[in-house]
Each structure stands twice: as structure tokens, then as C-alpha cells.
Amino acid sequence: MAARWLVGQKHQVVLHARHEGRAREALAGVPGAEDVLVGDLAHLDEVKRLAEAANATGHFDAVIHNAGVYRAPGEVLLAVNTLAPYLLTCLVQKPRRLIYLSSGLHRQGDPGLEHMTSGRAHISYSDSKLLVVLLAKAVARKWPDVYVNAVDPGWVPTRMGGRDAPDDLAKGWETQAWLAVGHDGGARVSGRYMHHRTVARHHPAVDDISLQDEFLTTCERITGIALPMPLASEHS
């Protein structure tokens, strides 16, 4: 829905799908999209190839990290919901805007990082989405030249949320689309956690700078890839 709206606003949109079958469905669902890139985010080698393919298409103004899984083993939750957006952030050419999809359930997550390396099978959906907000906060601090934010789309009636989810489906996508292209002051911010275009309450641990740095170090240790640091000229 976000992609269809962005295409309707005359933006160039490139989609992502897990495999070729879903890629055909994605293109059929978003007439006017320029392309669809394929890669299973549960496998870090495919994530790296996806980043290469993204860079080959050119430079993106905005990247929305929307993909996620809910009912899956802990290893898959961590790989798809947390490590894939980290790795893509590191490897895709730096855009002007980054939007990460989290969840209100992140407030129930465990901010401890030891389970990222020693107990991945025990990581919950809430844990993985807390780590996404931590990622957004860390990247916003490290990359002051980029607008970086996390979004809670709400409990909306998607295949993940279920038909009985109570929130408004339209409001579930419009905040990330607005953050991707909006020119008003509300969209040109960084380091925020938002719900329906409004700054929302987040887990207090994600503001801990030492925890942010430890998280980035842990991700680097797992993936073998470090978050690029901006040149001094990029701060001026």
C-alpha cells in the first residue's frame, strides 16, 4: 500500500520480495514500480547479494525496512527482523532517509544483548523489534546527515496482524511513506520512534548510548560487517 501510494505520487519505487514467486506478485500488486529485487532475509549471504543488487540499480533517496516475521524460530526472527536491516544499512549506499518498521510490542522486549550470540533460539518477536528501534537510534546518532526513524505501524489487519486487528490499515502504512518523502518539519526529523505521525513512547533502554554501541559491535561480530562511519566532511 505504501509502494502504490508512492508510485501514485510519481516517485520511482523499487520493491523487494523473498523469492521469484513473491516478486511476480509484488510487481502485479504495484503497477508502475520500477523493479523488484529478490533475496531471502533469513540468509545473510542472500542479504549481501540483495545489497549488491540494490546498489547496482543506483542511489536511493529513501529505504523503508518493512520486511518482518512474527511466528518463527528465534534464529529466523533475529536474522530477518534485526540482522538483515543492519546489514542492508551497512552495505547499501547511504540514502537520505531510513525508516525501520518496529512494533509496539518492542516495549515488552529484553534489551539484553547476550542472547544475540549465545541464545538466539530464545529471542522473541518483541526482542527482535526492540533491537530494530535500538538500530534506528544508533544509526541516527552515527549518521547525522541522514533522517533515521523507527515506526510502529500499529496492530493492523494484514496477514501478520490477522483479520480482527483493531487498528486502521491506512494509518499502518502512511507514516513510513510520509517519512520517506515528506518535506514538512514533522517528517524531516531523526532518531524518533513514531506511531501515526506522532512521536510515541518507546522502551527507555534504546536511548542508552553504551547499549547502542554494544549492539553495533555485536552485529559486526555476527555479520562480519561494520557500520560505515561518516567522513569528517559529511558533518559540515
N, C-alpha and C positions, 0 to 999 in steps of 0.2 A: 504493500500500500504506500509506503514511503517512496519507493522507487517510481511507482506510477505517478505520484504527485510531482516528484522532481522532474520526470520526463515532461509532464504537462506544463511545467514552468520553464521549459526549454533548456534544462540542464542536461549535460551529457552524463549518462549513467552506465556504469559497468557493474554487473551483478556477480554473485558468487554462488556456486552450488557444490554439493558434496560429491556428486558423480554425474556422468553424462546424461542419465535419465532425468535427474532433477534439473540439470542445466536446460534441457529442452522445455521442461515445464516452466522454468523461470522466464525464459525468453517469450514463451507463449503468453505468460501472465503479465508481462510488461512490454507491450508493443512500443517500439521506439527506443528500447535500451540498445546501447551500442554493442555490447558484448557480454559474455558470461565466462568467468574463469572458474576452473574446476579444481577442487582439492579437498580431501577428507581431513578436517582439522584434528581428528583423533590421532593422526600420524605426523610427527614432526618433520619427517622428510618430505611429505606432501605439502606441508605448510611452507617449507623453504622453497619448493618449486612454485607454489602459488605466489609467493612474494616476487620471484623472478618474473613470472608471467605478468604480474601487476606492473612491475617496473618497465617491462617491455612495451606496455600499452601507452606509457607516457606518465606525466606527473599529475597526481590527483590533488584537487583543491581540498577535498574532504573525504575522510574514510569513516564509515559507520560500522563498528564492530558489533553486528547484530546476532550472529550465529550463537546458538547455545543448546545445551541438552539439559534435561531435567531428571528423568529416570534412567540412570546409567551407573555402572560401576565407578568407584571413586577415581580410578586412573583415567577414565574417559572424561569425567566431569572436570578434572584438573586440566587435562590436555586441551579439551575443546573450549571450555569457559574461561580459562586463565592463561595457559601457556601459549595457545595459538594467538590470541590478541597481543600478548607480549612479544612474541617472535615476529609477527607481522609488523608491529610498531617498529621494531629494531631494523627490519630488513626492507620494508617498503620505503621509497623516497618520502622524506618528511612532507606531509601535507600542511595546509594552513590550519586545518581543523580536524580534530579527532573526537569521535563520540563513541563511548563504550556503553553497552547495554548491561545493566545490573538488575537488581530486584530489591523490593522492599524486604524480602526475606534475608538479605545480607545482614540486617541488624541482628539476626539470630546466629550469625556465623562465628566461628572461633578464629580470632586474629593470630593465634599461634602459627608459626611457620614450620615447625619441626615435622609436621605431618606431610609437608610437600615432598620431603625426601625419604622419610622413614616409615610413613604410614598412609600412603596415597589411597589405599583401598578404603580408608575410613573417612575420606573427605566427603562432605555433604554438598548438596547444591548451594545451601546458604554459605558455606565456607568458600566455595569457588566464586560466588558473586561478591562476597566481601573482598576477596583478593582482586577482583576486577576494579572495585572502587579504589582500592589501595594503589593499583596500577595507574589509574587515571590521576590520582592525586600526585603520585611520584613523577609521572611524565609531565604534568602541568608545572611542577616545580623545576624540573630539569630542563624543560624546553619552554622558556618564557616567550618565545616568538610564535608559539602555536596555541590556538584556543583548544583546550583539552577539558572535556567534561564527561561525567557519567550520568546515565539516565535510568530512572525506574519507570518502565512503561505502564506499570500497574498490572493488576490481575485481569487480563482481558481474554475474551473468548476466541482464542486461537487453538490449534491442535495441542499446543503445550498447556494452555490455560484451561481448556475444557469449555464445553458449550454453556455451562452455568456460571462462568466467571462474571463478576458483577460490574467490572469497570467498562468504560466507554472505549470501544475498539479504535475509533478515530483518534482519541487522545493518546492511545498507546503508541501511535507512530508519529504524530505531528511534532512532538518535542524534538526528536532526533533530526527530523527533516529541517525544522526551524534552526536548530543549532548548526546544521551543515551549511546553510546558505543565507540565513537571516543577517540583515545589516543593521538592525536596531541594537541599541545598547544591551538589551537583555540577552541577545544571542552572542554578542562579542565579549564573552567572559571566559574565564578559565579556572580550573580547579573546583568546579561546582558539582554537586550531586543534585539532580533535578527530577521533579515529578510534575507533569502537566505544566511545563514552562515556569515552574516556581522552584526556588531552592528548597530542598526538603531535608529532613533530619536524617543524618547518616550515623553509622557506627563511629563513636569517638576515636577508636584506635587508628583509623585510617589517616588521621591528621598527625600521627606520631612520625616525625621525620626520620628518626633512627629505624623505625619499623619499615618505612618506605625504602630506605637504603638497604636494609637487610633483605627485604623482599626482592629488590632488583638483583642483588648479589646471588640470592638463591635461584632465581630464574636463569641467571647467566650460568650458574654451575650446572643446572639441569640441561639447558639447551646448548650450551657452548657458545652462546651469542650474547654480547654485551649491548646495552642501550647506548647508541652513539651520543656523545656529548657535543653540544654546540660549540662552534669556534667563537673566539672572543669577539670577532666582528659581528656575529649574529646577535649579540646583546646590545649593540649600539643602535 
